């Protein structure tokens, strides 16, 4: 087995490293463009589709809640989550779940 290197570091003792997902900015820009286009399509006279747009808003709120829960599970604090949103940690905690400290 020449050339094979086995790590001697125990996985359970190695800190979880936060990974920055670099494509999220581009993906968010794409989603914003799609949502804007959908609004323009509805505005052309598709009155029935307005209910679908509201349902999408509900799904977005659910996705945000899941994202916050995932960030908390990864070890991010309420202060960490609140900072990029421009809100206080108390506001973030009240809005998305306020687990016990």
RONU-129385 format. One line per field, with one value per residue: residue number from 1; residue in three letters; chain; x, y, z of N, C-alpha, C in turn. Coordinates in steps of 0.02 Angstrom, whole numbers. Layout:
<rs>
n <- NUM ...
res <- ALA ...
chain <- A ...
n.X <- X ...
n.Y <- Y ...
n.Z <- Z ...
ca.X <- X ...
ca.Y <- Y ...
ca.Z <- Z ...
c.X <- X ...
c.Y <- Y ...
c.Z <- Z ...
</rs>
This chain:
<rs>
n <- 1 2 3 4 5 6 7 8 9 10 11 12 13 14 15 16 17 18 19 20 21 22 23 24 25 26 27 28 29 30 31 32 33 34 35 36 37 38 39 40 41 42 43 44 45 46 47 48 49 50 51 52 53 54 55 56 57 58 59 60 61 62 63 64 65 66 67 68 69 70 71 72 73 74 75 76 77 78 79 80 81 82 83 84 85 86 87 88 89 90 91 92 93 94 95 96 97 98 99 100 101
res <- UNK UNK UNK UNK UNK UNK UNK UNK UNK UNK UNK UNK UNK UNK UNK UNK UNK UNK UNK UNK UNK UNK UNK UNK UNK UNK UNK UNK UNK UNK UNK UNK UNK UNK UNK UNK UNK UNK UNK UNK UNK UNK UNK UNK UNK UNK UNK UNK UNK UNK UNK UNK UNK UNK UNK UNK UNK UNK UNK UNK UNK UNK UNK UNK UNK UNK UNK UNK UNK UNK UNK UNK UNK UNK UNK UNK UNK UNK UNK UNK UNK UNK UNK UNK UNK UNK UNK UNK UNK UNK UNK UNK UNK UNK UNK UNK UNK UNK UNK UNK UNK
chain <- A A A A A A A A A A A A A A A A A A A A A A A A A A A A A A A A A A A A A A A A A A A A A A A A A A A A A A A A A A A A A A A A A A A A A A A A A A A A A A A A A A A A A A A A A A A A A A A A A A A A A
n.X <- 42 90 103 -22 -106 -162 -269 -231 -310 -448 -612 -721 -662 -622 -657 -812 -811 -858 -930 -919 -1038 -1016 -1095 -1216 -1249 -1262 -1364 -1470 -1488 -1534 -1656 -1724 -1740 -1825 -1939 -1976 -2006 -2114 -2208 -2227 -2286 -2407 -2462 -2499 -2627 -2669 -2768 -2803 -2681 -2629 -2656 -2568 -2448 -2453 -2450 -2321 -2250 -2279 -2213 -2083 -2063 -2068 -1953 -1854 -1866 -1825 -1694 -1639 -1654 -1567 -1445 -1433 -1420 -1295 -1217 -1218 -1246 -1385 -1350 -1256 -1342 -1431 -1351 -1318 -1444 -1476 -1543 -1588 -1520 -1618 -1735 -1720 -1723 -1851 -1928 -1894 -1895 -1827 -1746 -1700 -1575
n.Y <- -60 67 244 270 363 364 450 502 572 579 576 616 705 810 974 1033 1104 1257 1276 1381 1411 1446 1471 1523 1662 1687 1598 1649 1770 1723 1663 1778 1844 1754 1758 1893 1893 1806 1881 1983 1908 1869 1995 2024 1984 1862 1823 1715 1660 1735 1681 1573 1643 1699 1580 1542 1639 1600 1476 1521 1586 1473 1408 1499 1488 1354 1369 1452 1368 1266 1336 1366 1236 1208 1279 1418 1574 1672 1804 1796 1758 1865 1975 1984 2014 2134 2155 2143 2021 1979 2005 1915 1794 1798 1796 1676 1566 1556 1461 1380 1458
n.Z <- 0 -44 -48 5 122 282 388 552 635 738 685 765 851 778 737 670 515 445 288 152 36 -121 -233 -194 -199 -338 -367 -289 -355 -478 -437 -392 -516 -582 -499 -515 -652 -650 -579 -674 -777 -717 -701 -828 -842 -786 -677 -593 -557 -455 -331 -330 -325 -197 -124 -155 -85 45 45 30 153 236 189 229 368 383 338 438 549 510 506 641 691 640 722 722 800 867 852 748 644 639 603 456 413 462 581 757 872 958 886 779 849 906 790 723 810 938 1030 1184 1285
ca.X <- 0 131 68 -86 -98 -221 -269 -231 -355 -514 -664 -762 -625 -609 -712 -848 -791 -912 -914 -953 -1064 -1002 -1144 -1280 -1264 -1287 -1428 -1519 -1501 -1576 -1723 -1755 -1761 -1883 -1997 -1996 -2037 -2179 -2252 -2245 -2333 -2472 -2486 -2526 -2698 -2684 -2795 -2803 -2613 -2610 -2657 -2506 -2394 -2458 -2427 -2248 -2226 -2283 -2159 -2020 -2058 -2050 -1883 -1813 -1867 -1782 -1625 -1619 -1646 -1506 -1389 -1428 -1393 -1224 -1181 -1222 -1285 -1437 -1314 -1229 -1397 -1461 -1306 -1327 -1513 -1483 -1591 -1557 -1524 -1683 -1785 -1712 -1745 -1924 -1960 -1880 -1898 -1803 -1733 -1673 -1504
ca.Y <- 0 127 304 278 398 360 503 480 617 550 619 644 758 863 1023 1040 1165 1289 1280 1435 1388 1505 1485 1548 1729 1681 1562 1696 1818 1687 1657 1845 1857 1711 1786 1955 1874 1777 1937 2016 1864 1875 2063 2026 1968 1796 1835 1654 1644 1774 1635 1536 1688 1702 1516 1544 1680 1556 1427 1557 1594 1407 1395 1541 1457 1295 1393 1475 1308 1233 1375 1356 1169 1211 1315 1491 1606 1719 1864 1780 1757 1932 2024 1999 2036 2203 2156 2123 1949 1967 2004 1852 1741 1801 1779 1609 1508 1566 1403 1396 1475
ca.Z <- 0 -46 -71 40 186 324 438 622 671 749 657 818 886 730 736 607 481 406 218 117 -27 -162 -286 -167 -224 -407 -365 -264 -409 -526 -408 -395 -585 -596 -463 -548 -715 -634 -564 -737 -813 -684 -714 -896 -840 -760 -610 -552 -535 -396 -274 -333 -303 -124 -99 -160 -29 104 39 43 225 263 171 272 434 379 333 504 591 488 529 714 701 623 775 716 854 844 831 682 596 635 573 384 402 487 636 819 886 989 832 743 894 911 726 698 853 1006 1072 1250 1284
c.X <- 43 90 1 -72 -163 -215 -270 -276 -423 -567 -705 -728 -610 -669 -746 -829 -849 -888 -953 -974 -1063 -1056 -1209 -1298 -1293 -1355 -1484 -1537 -1546 -1648 -1759 -1780 -1823 -1946 -2021 -2032 -2107 -2229 -2273 -2294 -2403 -2503 -2515 -2599 -2716 -2706 -2792 -2734 -2592 -2611 -2593 -2447 -2395 -2434 -2350 -2218 -2227 -2226 -2091 -2010 -2040 -1977 -1836 -1809 -1821 -1708 -1599 -1608 -1582 -1444 -1378 -1398 -1319 -1183 -1182 -1266 -1339 -1404 -1285 -1283 -1426 -1418 -1317 -1397 -1524 -1535 -1554 -1563 -1592 -1738 -1781 -1739 -1820 -1957 -1953 -1871 -1870 -1794 -1701 -1598 -1463
c.Y <- 62 185 315 309 395 414 473 524 583 600 653 701 817 910 1024 1107 1192 1296 1338 1407 1447 1520 1514 1617 1727 1648 1609 1747 1786 1682 1724 1861 1817 1738 1850 1940 1845 1832 1974 1974 1869 1943 2070 2005 1899 1801 1774 1638 1684 1730 1593 1578 1694 1637 1512 1584 1639 1505 1459 1567 1528 1392 1437 1511 1396 1316 1415 1416 1270 1270 1367 1287 1165 1250 1391 1518 1650 1784 1855 1785 1827 1981 2036 2023 2107 2209 2136 2047 1932 1962 1938 1794 1740 1778 1705 1555 1512 1504 1424 1409 1425
c.Z <- 0 -74 -37 107 224 378 507 665 677 726 711 855 841 727 668 576 440 334 187 49 -75 -213 -259 -192 -295 -408 -340 -317 -462 -500 -408 -465 -603 -562 -496 -614 -703 -617 -627 -777 -783 -701 -784 -899 -815 -687 -565 -524 -474 -333 -272 -309 -227 -93 -103 -103 36 103 52 118 260 249 215 342 435 375 401 551 574 511 604 729 684 673 769 772 824 821 761 628 585 597 499 367 425 542 700 828 917 936 793 785 900 847 708 751 922 1048 1137 1246 1322
</rs>
